[in-house]
């Protein structure tokens, strides 16, 4: 029975993925800072571990625990992440660095520690939860999109590096999903830019986020969980899975529209 580690499993996509993998019969370890939010997963059979993805000590402890109990990690789902919104000029470099620490460097360190076991056994799967935000852009989201664009390129390189060892690297690109994304992003965005030179943009984007949330638009996180399970089961998974509300449509338009035309489309969305 294979062992899976899912990060950011206290809510949203991570929790849905952990639940789905339990249903599929995997031994699941669920990691997040808010361990108290994972009691429901423990009741289903998961092992909940407290972990701050930016803490090397926490990351090492989690990998050491799983290695001691199960021999290592067979399936790694790198889901932990959040969005820093606010004008680039208004965002401190300290906040920008933390955005990268969570969305890229933390998962990279975890992946480094998980790889030796996968290489030794000649197989493994690494599923990186990116976003359509790794292919597109939105106003006031420069630092967030930078991390997701970086994750896409990082994953592509890693896929080639690990192919000789029988390890698959899969990118999942969610579209609009009903999670805490907007709640986490909007408040800090308004603190940074609500009263700055970018206040009008911030207010328009806040309204767009709130309207989208209030209207109930967006896919359930189970859509992403089903996609992750499909990739994990596949003998030869696709390199990328774009799924969820508007994901394929937006990526299609980004591919075929000019930069200026796409700029206008995104500006209308945020108005």
CORURLIN-V245066 format. One line per field, one symbol per residue. ss: DSSP state (@ for helix, = for strand, . for the rest). phi: phi as a letter, one per 40 degrees, with the letter a starting at -180 (. if undefined). psi: psi as a letter, one per 20 degrees, with the letter a starting at -180 (. if undefined). Layout:
# CORURLIN-V245066
ss->???
phi->???
psi->???
This chain:
# CORURLIN-V245066
ss->..=====....@@@@@@@@@@@@...======..@@@@@@@@@@..====.....@@@@@@@@@@@@@@@....====.........@@@..@@@@@@@@@@@@@@@@@@@@@@@@@@@@@..======..@@@.......@@@@@@@@@@@@@@@@@@@@@@...========.==...@@@@@@@@@@@@@.....@@@@@@@@@@@@@@@@....=..@@@@@@@@@@@@......====.=.@@@@@@@@@@..@@@@@@@@@@@..
phi->.cbbbbcgccafcdcccdccccccgccbbbbacccccbcccccchcbcbcacccbccccccccccccccbgibcbbbcbdiabcbiddccccccccccdcdccbcccccccdcccdcccccgaibbbbccacccbbabcgbdcccdcccccccdccccdcccdcbgbcbbbbbcccbcbcdcdcccdcccccbcbbcbcccccccdcccccccccgchccdccccccccccccccbcccabbahdgdccccccccbccdcccdcccccccb
psi->pqpqpprkjircggghgggghghijqopppprhmhhjjhhhhhiiqoppppoiiohggggggghghghhiiaphpponhprrpoqqqghipqhghghhghggifhghggggghhggggghikrrpoooocqiiihaqqqjkghghghhgghggghgghgghigijjppppppnqcoqnajggghhgghghhgjhkaijhggghghgggggggghijqqqqhhghghgghghhhphnqqhqoprrojghgghghhhiqrggghghghhhhj.
